[in-house]
Amino acid sequence: MKTTLLIMAAGIGSRFGTGIKQLEPVDDSNHIIMDYFDIQLQPFEELEKAMKWWKSNKL
């Protein structure tokens, strides 16, 4: 099974409604995104594709 990771946590979160997006729990164990600092060591194929697309299509 392939696992895909998509992180969209930029900005101050004025429309987010609950405060700082980067400090919101992202799973059932109440981990925040910063708890996954070593995520780049995991094989996320779809993340790599998204990053390559973003780099080639950014304005």
PyRosetta script that sets phi, psi and omega in degrees:
from pyrosetta import init, pose_from_sequence

init()
pose = pose_from_sequence("MKTTLLIMAAGIGSRFGTGIKQLEPVDDSNHIIMDYFDIQLQPFEELEKAMKWWKSNKL")
pose.set_psi(1, 131.1)
pose.set_omega(1, 177.2)
pose.set_phi(2, -85.1)
pose.set_psi(2, 141.8)
pose.set_omega(2, 176.8)
pose.set_phi(3, -111.4)
pose.set_psi(3, 133.2)
pose.set_omega(3, 179.5)
pose.set_phi(4, -114.6)
pose.set_psi(4, 135.4)
pose.set_omega(4, 177.1)
pose.set_phi(5, -118.1)
pose.set_psi(5, 127.5)
pose.set_omega(5, 176.7)
pose.set_phi(6, -128.0)
pose.set_psi(6, 118.9)
pose.set_omega(6, -179.4)
pose.set_phi(7, -113.4)
pose.set_psi(7, 122.4)
pose.set_omega(7, 176.7)
pose.set_phi(8, -131.9)
pose.set_psi(8, 84.9)
pose.set_omega(8, -173.9)
pose.set_phi(9, -133.3)
pose.set_psi(9, 30.5)
pose.set_omega(9, 179.6)
pose.set_phi(10, -88.2)
pose.set_psi(10, 162.9)
pose.set_omega(10, 175.9)
pose.set_phi(11, 88.9)
pose.set_psi(11, 176.2)
pose.set_omega(11, -175.1)
pose.set_phi(12, -88.7)
pose.set_psi(12, -13.2)
pose.set_omega(12, 174.1)
pose.set_phi(13, 80.8)
pose.set_psi(13, 30.1)
pose.set_omega(13, -178.6)
pose.set_phi(14, -63.3)
pose.set_psi(14, -28.7)
pose.set_omega(14, 176.8)
pose.set_phi(15, -93.9)
pose.set_psi(15, -9.0)
pose.set_omega(15, -177.3)
pose.set_phi(16, -67.6)
pose.set_psi(16, -39.5)
pose.set_omega(16, 172.2)
pose.set_phi(17, 96.6)
pose.set_psi(17, -27.8)
pose.set_omega(17, -176.4)
pose.set_phi(18, -113.6)
pose.set_psi(18, 14.6)
pose.set_omega(18, 177.5)
pose.set_phi(19, 110.4)
pose.set_psi(19, -140.4)
pose.set_omega(19, -174.2)
pose.set_phi(20, -81.2)
pose.set_psi(20, 117.3)
pose.set_omega(20, -176.4)
pose.set_phi(21, -59.6)
pose.set_psi(21, -38.4)
pose.set_omega(21, -176.6)
pose.set_phi(22, -66.2)
pose.set_psi(22, -16.0)
pose.set_omega(22, -179.2)
pose.set_phi(23, -105.8)
pose.set_psi(23, 7.1)
pose.set_omega(23, 178.0)
pose.set_phi(24, -82.0)
pose.set_psi(24, 140.8)
pose.set_omega(24, 176.5)
pose.set_phi(25, -60.7)
pose.set_psi(25, 140.8)
pose.set_omega(25, -178.9)
pose.set_phi(26, -113.9)
pose.set_psi(26, -0.6)
pose.set_omega(26, 178.5)
pose.set_phi(27, -148.6)
pose.set_psi(27, 179.5)
pose.set_omega(27, -177.6)
pose.set_phi(28, -68.2)
pose.set_psi(28, -17.1)
pose.set_omega(28, 179.8)
pose.set_phi(29, -94.7)
pose.set_psi(29, 9.4)
pose.set_omega(29, 179.0)
pose.set_phi(30, 63.5)
pose.set_psi(30, 29.0)
pose.set_omega(30, 172.6)
pose.set_phi(31, -72.4)
pose.set_psi(31, 146.5)
pose.set_omega(31, 172.7)
pose.set_phi(32, -100.1)
pose.set_psi(32, 167.2)
pose.set_omega(32, -175.4)
pose.set_phi(33, -59.8)
pose.set_psi(33, -29.8)
pose.set_omega(33, -179.6)
pose.set_phi(34, -70.6)
pose.set_psi(34, -17.4)
pose.set_omega(34, 175.2)
pose.set_phi(35, -68.6)
pose.set_psi(35, -15.1)
pose.set_omega(35, -179.2)
pose.set_phi(36, -104.4)
pose.set_psi(36, 40.3)
pose.set_omega(36, -177.7)
pose.set_phi(37, -60.8)
pose.set_psi(37, -24.6)
pose.set_omega(37, -178.9)
pose.set_phi(38, -97.1)
pose.set_psi(38, 18.2)
pose.set_omega(38, -176.3)
pose.set_phi(39, -62.1)
pose.set_psi(39, -26.6)
pose.set_omega(39, -179.1)
pose.set_phi(40, -64.9)
pose.set_psi(40, -12.2)
pose.set_omega(40, 177.5)
pose.set_phi(41, -82.4)
pose.set_psi(41, -8.4)
pose.set_omega(41, -178.1)
pose.set_phi(42, -92.2)
pose.set_psi(42, 150.9)
pose.set_omega(42, -177.3)
pose.set_phi(43, -85.4)
pose.set_psi(43, 80.9)
pose.set_omega(43, 178.2)
pose.set_phi(44, -98.1)
pose.set_psi(44, 94.2)
pose.set_omega(44, -177.3)
pose.set_phi(45, -62.6)
pose.set_psi(45, -42.5)
pose.set_omega(45, -177.2)
pose.set_phi(46, -68.4)
pose.set_psi(46, -32.8)
pose.set_omega(46, 176.6)
pose.set_phi(47, -63.4)
pose.set_psi(47, -42.0)
pose.set_omega(47, 178.4)
pose.set_phi(48, -61.1)
pose.set_psi(48, -42.7)
pose.set_omega(48, 179.2)
pose.set_phi(49, -63.2)
pose.set_psi(49, -42.3)
pose.set_omega(49, -179.7)
pose.set_phi(50, -64.8)
pose.set_psi(50, -40.9)
pose.set_omega(50, 179.6)
pose.set_phi(51, -65.9)
pose.set_psi(51, -40.8)
pose.set_omega(51, 178.1)
pose.set_phi(52, -64.1)
pose.set_psi(52, -40.8)
pose.set_omega(52, 178.4)
pose.set_phi(53, -63.5)
pose.set_psi(53, -45.8)
pose.set_omega(53, -178.1)
pose.set_phi(54, -61.6)
pose.set_psi(54, -44.1)
pose.set_omega(54, -179.5)
pose.set_phi(55, -62.6)
pose.set_psi(55, -35.4)
pose.set_omega(55, -177.6)
pose.set_phi(56, -85.9)
pose.set_psi(56, -15.6)
pose.set_omega(56, -176.1)
pose.set_phi(57, -117.4)
pose.set_psi(57, 2.9)
pose.set_omega(57, -177.5)
pose.set_phi(58, -66.5)
pose.set_psi(58, 149.9)
pose.set_omega(58, -175.6)
pose.set_phi(59, -79.8)
pose.dump_pdb("model.pdb")
